Amino acid sequence: MELPNLLDHPSRAYSPIPFWFLNGELSHAEIRRQLKDFRDHGVYGVVLHPRIGLPGRIGYLSETFFDYLRTAIETAHALDMRVVLYDEGMYPSGSACGQVVAGRPDLASRGIMLTGKPETGDTVLCETDEGYLVERFSGGRLRGIHFGEDDGEPNQPLSADILNPEAVERFIALTHEAYYRHFSAYFGGTVIGFFTDEPSILGRNVRDMQPWTKGFADVFRQAGGSLPGLAGLFTGCENADTALYHRLILRREGEVYYARLSDWCRTHGIALMGHPHQSDDIEVLRYFGVPGQDLVFRWVSPEKGGLTGMDSVMGKCGADMARHMGAKRNANECFGACNRDGNPWYFTGEDMKWYIDWLAVRGVNLFIPHAFYYSLEGKRSGERPPDVGPGSVWWPHYRLWADYMARLSALMAEARYCARIALLCRNRELHAEVAAPLFESQRSFEYLPESLWAVCAEENGKLRCGDHTYEAVIGPETLFPSVPHSAETVAPDCLCEPAQPALRVASLIYRGLPCWLLVNEGESDIRADVTLPTGMPLGAYDLWTGEKTRLETEKTAQGARFGLSLPRRGSLLIFACADADWRELPRSERLPEISADFRLESEDPEACAKTYAAVIPAPDSDALLTVDAEEMAELYIDGRQCGVAFWPPQRFRIPAGPRAGEPVALRLTVTGSRANRYGRPVWYGLKK
């Protein structure tokens, strides 16, 4: 069976590629040690990310800086790992940690604003009824790589004007060309991409301004714009001039910044990677070799849900644009500062599982965890925590997580996504409120951005865009009028009785056979009768454990019907297969459940761990033991580890004993959140 075999042994190319925060007193030996440790835990790639905390002796883009990076790249090459270079001295990208502006203050970020009184140095563009429209330097900054260069600190670098071709060329010369001079032998092999990180036209911490660049007033007027109309950008009165402004700024950003970086990467044998400034920036993604987005600050979360707000569109935004471009991979920089309750480091295994599934079922197939920290010394541990790699409680078992992300990535990269509905959108107008009921009714759709509308064609009541064909369109009915404009005209990917609004489904085809990725995005178990539109035998693949079983289905007029039991934080792949392959699949087991009377045996506050003990009679057949613990639970039977679980309820398979009924010693170790070490204390242990 080809699909299960793909998932059993995903290529190293599908490994997560974490941000590796190079944030401490670097040493060549420690760089080598950490990379080998990553490799040994199933992580086969890194983003080399200079980060605040680097000592002053390691200047950005200095020979000392490149000397350490050479050790990292050479070590990665020897370990058959992949490297993504990072194009900035923290973020946002485009300024070379202030070096673009150093000696060239005219290349600093610019903006326009509405003011009652121009200041010295302003260029007055026009006078309006609401005040003067002026151009001035924005004063925007970026976060630097040394202490004293962060937001509000005296040495924080100035951001550059990424709408100015001269500034962008200077940026490329300072960064990309320098990296290529040092590491050209690894480009296209070990080095697979350059990561550009949320470039900001204005820079950080700028208020009451809108993006601008030198000479843009002439561009705007030549396009038919009237400068006084831009007062609407500040008064909230959008008009034809503000609409033109947004289109021209988007085009300028794409052509001057993204296209230039994309061309450079392509001609040097690597991909432009990273992500734009906002979660609903879809149009500029066409310049990326690996389109991406950024999930941080718990913008979506289990408690908020994953369907509301501008940031809820990011997974589909990147994945759908990649499909339209014919790009095999799309990425997400995920988990950054996604701590609970504003408590640094309070990020749980159940949270990480939810985020991974949330992204995967929307089509993301390259996970870039934020972040693995080189150093947690001193205040480095408080810089955009948590560490979701070596500094996490689950690091000893991280291969389980790495394998899970690799399986999902392989599935979503190798299988073809089947969307029957097109959701028309413009940049930064991706209509989360329209997408929500499609998700809740299990109807697969794709965003169709404005830049592609002109190449679409109506054929026999359907819409064709390249090799994508849609049975319905959601958007203005004046566009593509011969195609139905209602999602109700398209059958769901699966029928659920009763309805399951928390069930997410991605309908896929792998080598001619249909399959469906099912994810429980809610906080309760899902139990429903599900019908999938196929007459073929069906198997089930547990993407977390790698276990394969056959499904017993009932043939109906609508397709194959079966009972679905999908627990909270559950994910499952259902796949069609030939009769002979189906017969080879093992039958699903319903294990008898047992219980144990655990008693607290010891506590190690330094390790944030509690150990519980119990004695049970050995079962005469394999059985299921369920506990409710916060948060990581490891079970030992007669001193041998028998399993680990990262979210409640934790379930463990207890193997049959050689002599049924004889006493068996159980030991359960529950490890609590790293918030107990680096943030505010959080209770952990076995719940009663």
Residue pairs with C-beta under 8 A, 6 or more apart in sequence:
1 539
1 548
1 577
1 581
1 584
2 510
2 511
3 411
3 415
3 510
3 511
3 513
3 515
3 541
3 573
3 575
4 539
4 541
4 548
4 575
6 410
6 411
6 414
6 510
7 407
7 410
7 411
7 541
7 543
7 546
7 573
8 546
10 403
10 406
10 407
10 409
10 410
11 406
11 410
12 44
12 45
12 80
12 81
12 82
13 82
14 365
14 366
14 405
14 406
14 407
14 409
14 410
14 413
15 42
15 43
15 44
15 45
15 82
15 402
15 405
15 406
15 409
16 43
16 45
16 367
16 368
16 369
16 401
16 402
16 405
16 406
16 409
17 43
17 45
17 46
17 47
17 82
17 84
17 366
17 367
17 368
18 38
18 43
18 46
18 47
18 368
18 369
18 370
18 371
18 372
18 388
18 389
19 46
19 47
19 49
19 333
19 336
19 368
19 369
19 370
19 371
19 372
20 34
20 38
20 46
20 47
20 48
20 49
20 371
20 372
20 374
21 49
21 51
21 53
21 371
21 372
21 373
21 374
21 375
21 380
21 383
22 48
22 49
22 50
22 51
22 54
22 68
22 72
22 374
23 51
23 52
23 53
23 54
23 373
23 374
23 375
23 380
23 383
24 53
24 54
24 55
24 374
24 375
24 377
24 380
25 55
25 375
26 54
26 58
26 68
26 374
28 68
28 71
30 374
31 68
31 71
31 72
31 75
32 71
32 75
34 372
34 374
34 390
35 46
35 72
35 75
35 76
35 79
35 81
36 75
36 79
37 390
38 44
38 46
38 81
38 372
38 389
39 79
39 81
41 389
41 395
41 398
41 399
41 402
42 398
42 399
42 401
42 402
42 403
42 406
43 372
43 389
43 398
43 402
44 79
44 80
44 81
44 82
45 76
45 81
45 82
45 83
45 84
45 192
46 72
46 76
46 81
46 82
46 83
46 84
46 372
47 83
47 84
47 85
47 86
47 195
47 368
48 69
48 72
48 73
48 83
48 84
48 85
48 86
49 86
49 195
49 371
50 60
50 65
50 86
50 88
50 89
50 90
50 145
51 90
51 145
51 371
51 374
51 383
52 90
52 143
52 144
52 145
52 146
52 147
52 149
52 150
52 380
52 383
53 145
53 146
53 147
53 375
53 379
53 380
53 383
54 145
54 146
55 146
56 146
57 64
58 64
58 65
58 68
59 65
60 89
60 96
60 97
60 99
60 144
60 145
61 89
61 96
61 97
61 99
61 174
61 175
61 178
66 178
66 182
69 182
69 183
70 182
70 183
72 83
73 83
73 183
73 186
73 190
73 191
76 82
76 83
76 190
77 186
77 189
77 190
81 190
82 190
82 191
82 192
83 186
83 190
83 191
83 192
84 191
84 192
84 193
84 194
84 195
84 273
85 179
85 183
85 191
85 193
85 194
85 195
86 194
86 195
86 197
87 93
87 175
87 176
87 194
87 195
87 196
87 197
87 261
87 274
88 94
88 95
88 96
88 97
88 142
88 175
88 196
88 197
89 96
89 97
89 98
89 142
89 144
89 145
89 157
90 97
90 142
90 143
90 144
90 145
90 149
91 142
91 143
91 197
91 198
92 142
92 159
92 197
92 198
92 199
92 200
92 203
92 204
92 277
93 196
93 197
93 198
93 199
93 274
94 100
94 159
94 160
94 162
94 167
94 168
94 171
94 196
94 199
94 200
94 257
95 101
95 142
95 157
95 158
95 159
95 160
95 171
95 203
96 160
96 170
96 171
96 174
96 175
97 142
97 144
97 145
97 149
97 157
98 142
98 144
98 157
98 158
99 174
100 107
100 160
100 167
100 170
100 171
100 174
101 107
101 108
101 157
101 158
101 159
101 160
104 167
104 170
106 214
107 160
107 161
107 164
107 166
107 167
107 170
108 137
108 138
108 140
108 158
108 159
108 160
108 161
109 137
109 138
109 139
109 140
109 158
109 159
109 160
109 161
109 162
109 200
109 201
109 202
109 203
109 206
110 135
110 136
110 137
110 138
110 161
110 163
110 211
110 212
110 213
110 214
111 135
111 136
111 137
111 138
111 140
111 201
111 202
111 206
111 209
111 210
111 211
111 212
112 125
112 133
112 134
112 135
112 136
112 209
112 210
112 211
112 212
112 230
112 233
113 133
113 134
113 136
113 208
113 209
113 210
113 234
114 128
114 130
114 131
114 132
114 133
114 134
114 208
114 231
114 233
114 234
114 235
115 122
115 131
115 132
115 134
116 131
116 132
117 132
118 124
118 132
118 134
119 134
119 136
121 136
121 137
122 132
122 134
122 135
122 136
123 134
123 135
123 136
124 132
124 133
124 134
125 133
125 134
125 135
125 217
125 227
125 230
126 132
126 133
126 227
126 228
127 133
127 228
128 228
128 231
129 228
129 231
130 231
130 234
130 235
131 231
133 227
133 228
133 230
133 231
135 212
135 214
135 217
138 159
138 202
138 203
138 206
138 209
139 158
139 203
139 206
140 158
140 159
140 200
140 202
140 203
140 204
140 205
140 206
141 151
141 156
141 157
141 158
141 159
141 203
141 204
141 205
142 156
142 157
142 158
142 159
142 200
142 203
142 204
143 149
143 150
143 151
143 156
143 204
144 150
144 155
144 156
144 157
146 155
147 153
147 379
148 154
148 155
149 155
149 156
149 157
150 156
151 204
151 205
152 205
158 203
159 200
159 202
159 203
159 204
160 167
160 170
160 171
161 167
161 201
161 213
161 214
162 168
162 171
162 199
162 201
162 253
162 256
162 257
163 201
163 211
163 212
163 213
163 216
163 249
163 252
163 253
163 256
163 257
164 213
164 214
164 256
165 256
165 260
168 256
168 257
168 260
168 261
169 260
172 260
172 261
172 264
176 194
176 261
176 264
176 265
176 268
179 194
180 187
180 268
183 191
184 268
187 268
187 269
187 270
188 268
188 269
188 270
191 270
192 270
192 271
193 265
193 270
193 271
193 272
193 273
193 289
193 290
194 261
194 265
194 270
194 271
194 272
194 273
194 274
195 273
195 274
196 258
196 261
196 272
196 273
196 274
196 275
197 274
197 275
197 333
198 274
198 275
198 276
198 277
198 294
199 253
199 257
199 276
199 277
200 277
201 211
201 249
201 253
201 277
202 209
202 210
202 211
208 234
210 230
210 233
210 234
210 245
211 249
211 253
213 252
216 248
216 252
217 227
219 248
219 252
220 227
220 230
220 244
220 245
220 248
221 227
223 244
223 248
224 244
225 241
225 244
225 245
225 248
226 241
227 241
228 241
229 239
229 240
229 241
229 242
230 241
230 242
230 245
231 237
232 238
232 239
232 241
232 242
233 242
233 245
250 283
250 284
250 427
253 284
254 283
254 284
254 286
254 287
258 272
258 276
258 284
258 287
258 288
259 287
261 272
261 287
262 272
262 287
262 288
262 289
265 271
265 272
265 289
266 272
266 289
270 289
271 288
271 289
271 290
272 287
272 288
272 289
272 290
273 288
273 289
273 290
273 292
273 331
274 288
274 292
274 333
275 292
275 293
275 294
275 318
275 331
275 332
275 333
276 284
276 285
276 293
278 310
278 428
279 293
279 294
279 299
279 310
279 311
279 313
279 314
279 317
280 310
280 313
280 314
280 317
280 427
280 428
280 429
280 430
281 317
281 427
281 428
282 317
282 320
282 321
282 425
282 427
282 428
282 430
282 447
282 449
283 427
283 449
283 450
283 451
284 427
285 291
285 292
285 317
285 318
285 321
285 322
285 325
286 321
286 324
286 325
286 451
288 327
289 327
290 322
290 327
290 329
290 330
290 331
290 366
291 318
291 319
291 321
291 322
291 325
291 327
291 330
291 331
292 318
292 330
292 331
292 332
292 333
292 366
292 368
293 314
293 315
293 317
293 318
293 331
293 332
293 333
294 314
294 332
294 333
294 336
295 311
295 314
295 315
295 332
295 333
295 334
295 335
295 336
295 338
295 355
295 359
296 333
296 335
296 336
296 337
296 338
296 370
297 336
297 337
297 338
298 304
298 337
298 338
298 339
298 340
299 309
299 311
299 312
300 306
300 309
300 311
300 312
300 358
301 338
301 351
301 354
302 350
302 351
302 354
302 523
305 521
306 312
306 358
306 521
307 432
307 435
307 436
307 439
307 440
308 432
308 433
308 436
309 432
310 428
310 430
310 432
312 432
312 435
312 436
313 430
313 431
313 432
313 435
313 447
314 332
315 332
315 358
315 359
315 362
315 363
315 364
316 362
316 363
316 430
316 435
316 446
316 447
317 430
317 447
318 330
318 331
318 332
318 363
318 364
319 330
319 362
319 363
319 364
319 365
319 412
319 417
320 363
320 446
320 447
320 448
321 330
321 447
321 449
322 328
322 329
322 330
322 363
323 363
323 417
323 446
323 468
324 446
324 448
324 449
324 452
324 465
324 466
324 468
326 466
328 365
328 413
329 365
329 366
329 413
330 363
330 364
330 365
330 366
331 364
331 365
331 366
331 367
331 368
332 359
332 364
332 366
332 367
332 368
333 368
333 370
334 355
334 356
334 359
334 367
334 368
334 369
334 370
335 347
335 352
335 355
335 369
335 370
335 386
335 388
336 370
336 371
336 384
337 370
337 384
337 385
338 347
338 351
338 355
339 345
339 346
339 347
339 385
339 386
339 675
339 679
340 346
340 347
340 348
340 351
343 675
343 679
343 680
343 682
344 382
344 385
344 386
344 675
344 678
344 679
344 680
345 381
345 385
345 386
345 673
345 674
345 675
345 677
345 678
345 679
346 386
346 673
346 675
346 679
346 680
346 682
347 386
347 388
347 673
348 631
348 646
348 647
348 673
349 394
349 631
349 632
349 646
349 647
350 569
350 631
350 646
350 647
350 648
352 388
352 401
352 646
353 569
353 646
353 647
354 521
354 569
356 367
356 404
356 405
356 408
357 504
357 519
357 520
357 521
357 569
357 571
358 504
358 519
358 521
359 367
360 408
360 409
360 411
360 412
360 506
360 517
360 519
360 571
361 504
361 505
361 506
361 517
361 519
361 521
361 571
362 504
362 506
363 412
363 417
363 506
364 412
365 408
365 409
365 410
365 411
365 412
365 413
366 409
366 413
367 405
367 408
367 409
369 388
369 389
370 384
370 388
371 384
371 387
371 388
371 389
372 387
372 388
372 389
372 390
372 391
373 380
373 381
373 387
373 389
373 390
373 391
376 387
376 391
376 678
381 387
381 391
381 678
382 678
385 678
385 679
386 392
386 674
386 678
387 674
389 395
389 398
391 674
392 398
392 674
393 608
393 631
393 632
393 671
393 672
393 673
393 674
394 400
394 401
394 632
394 646
397 632
397 644
397 646
400 544
400 644
403 546
404 543
404 544
407 543
407 546
408 543
411 508
411 510
411 517
411 543
411 573
412 506
412 508
412 517
414 510
415 508
415 509
415 510
415 515
416 508
416 509
416 510
417 444
417 446
417 506
417 507
417 508
418 444
418 493
418 507
418 508
418 509
418 514
419 444
419 445
419 446
419 468
419 470
419 507
420 443
420 444
420 445
420 470
420 471
420 472
420 490
421 438
421 443
421 444
421 445
421 446
421 470
421 471
421 472
421 473
421 474
421 487
421 490
422 445
422 446
422 447
422 448
422 463
422 465
422 468
422 470
422 472
422 473
422 474
422 475
423 430
423 431
423 434
423 435
423 438
423 445
423 446
423 447
423 448
423 474
423 475
424 448
424 450
424 453
424 473
424 474
424 475
424 476
424 479
425 431
425 447
425 448
425 449
425 450
425 475
426 449
426 450
427 449
427 450
430 447
434 474
435 445
437 487
438 444
438 445
438 487
439 504
440 501
440 502
441 487
441 492
441 499
441 501
442 492
442 493
442 494
442 496
442 500
442 503
442 504
442 505
443 487
443 490
443 492
443 493
444 493
444 505
444 506
444 507
445 474
445 487
446 468
446 470
448 456
448 465
448 470
448 473
448 475
452 465
453 479
455 465
455 466
456 463
456 464
456 465
456 480
457 463
457 464
457 465
458 464
458 480
458 481
458 482
458 483
459 469
461 482
461 483
461 484
462 469
462 470
462 471
462 483
463 469
463 470
463 473
463 480
463 483
464 470
470 483
471 483
471 484
471 489
471 490
472 483
472 484
472 485
472 486
472 487
472 489
472 490
473 479
473 480
473 483
473 484
473 485
474 485
474 486
474 487
475 485
477 485
484 490
491 533
492 505
493 505
493 506
493 507
493 516
493 532
493 533
494 505
494 516
494 518
494 530
494 531
494 532
494 533
495 530
495 531
495 558
495 559
496 503
496 528
496 529
496 530
496 564
497 528
497 529
497 530
497 531
498 528
500 526
500 528
501 522
502 520
502 521
502 522
502 523
502 524
502 526
503 518
503 519
503 520
503 521
503 522
503 526
503 528
503 566
504 518
504 519
504 520
504 521
505 516
505 517
505 518
505 519
506 516
506 517
507 514
507 516
508 514
508 515
508 516
508 517
509 515
510 575
513 536
513 575
513 576
513 577
514 532
514 533
514 534
514 536
514 575
514 576
515 573
515 574
515 575
515 576
516 532
516 573
516 574
516 575
517 571
517 572
517 573
518 564
518 566
518 571
518 572
518 573
518 574
519 570
519 571
520 526
520 566
520 567
520 568
520 569
520 570
520 571
522 568
523 568
524 568
525 565
525 566
525 567
525 568
525 570
526 564
526 565
526 566
526 567
526 570
527 563
527 564
527 565
527 566
528 563
528 564
529 561
529 562
529 563
529 564
530 561
530 562
530 563
530 564
531 556
531 558
531 559
531 560
531 561
532 538
532 559
532 560
532 574
533 558
533 559
534 559
534 560
534 576
535 555
535 559
535 560
536 560
536 576
536 577
536 578
537 550
537 551
537 553
537 576
537 577
537 578
537 579
537 581
537 582
538 550
538 551
538 553
538 560
538 562
538 574
538 575
538 576
538 577
538 582
539 548
539 549
539 550
539 551
539 574
539 575
539 577
539 581
539 582
539 585
540 548
540 549
540 550
540 551
540 572
540 573
540 574
540 575
540 588
541 547
541 548
541 572
541 573
541 574
541 575
542 548
542 549
542 572
542 573
543 571
543 572
543 573
544 571
548 585
548 586
549 585
549 586
549 587
549 588
549 589
550 582
550 583
550 585
550 586
550 587
550 588
551 560
551 562
551 574
551 588
552 562
553 560
553 561
553 562
554 560
554 561
554 562
555 561
564 572
566 572
569 647
577 585
589 622
591 621
591 622
591 623
591 624
591 653
592 619
592 621
592 623
592 624
593 623
593 624
593 625
593 626
594 616
594 619
594 623
594 624
594 625
594 654
595 625
595 626
596 614
596 616
596 625
596 627
596 666
597 614
598 612
598 613
598 614
598 627
598 666
598 668
598 686
599 612
599 613
599 614
600 610
600 611
600 612
600 685
600 686
601 611
601 612
601 613
601 667
602 610
602 611
603 609
603 610
603 611
604 610
604 611
607 671
608 671
608 672
608 673
608 674
608 676
608 677
608 684
609 669
609 670
609 671
609 672
610 669
610 670
610 672
610 684
610 685
610 686
611 667
611 668
611 669
611 670
612 667
612 668
612 669
612 670
612 686
613 665
613 666
613 667
613 668
614 665
614 666
614 668
615 663
615 664
615 665
615 666
616 654
616 663
616 664
616 666
617 660
617 661
617 662
617 663
617 664
618 656
618 657
618 658
618 659
618 660
618 661
618 662
618 663
618 664
619 654
619 656
619 657
619 660
620 656
620 657
620 660
620 661
621 656
622 653
622 654
622 655
622 656
623 653
623 654
623 656
624 651
624 652
624 653
624 654
625 635
625 651
625 652
625 653
625 654
625 666
626 649
626 650
626 651
626 652
627 633
627 648
627 649
627 650
627 652
627 668
627 686
628 648
628 649
628 650
628 686
628 687
629 648
629 650
629 668
629 670
629 684
629 685
629 686
629 687
630 648
630 670
630 672
630 682
630 683
630 684
630 685
630 687
631 646
631 647
631 648
631 670
631 671
631 672
631 673
631 684
632 644
632 645
632 646
632 670
632 671
633 644
633 645
633 650
633 668
633 669
633 670
633 671
634 641
634 643
634 644
634 668
634 669
634 671
635 641
635 642
635 643
635 644
635 652
635 666
635 667
635 668
636 642
636 666
636 667
636 668
636 669
637 654
637 655
637 664
637 665
637 666
638 664
638 665
639 665
639 667
642 652
642 653
642 654
642 655
643 652
643 653
645 651
645 652
648 687
657 664
668 686
670 684
670 685
670 686
671 684
672 682
672 683
672 684
672 685
673 679
673 682
673 684
675 681
675 682
676 682
676 684
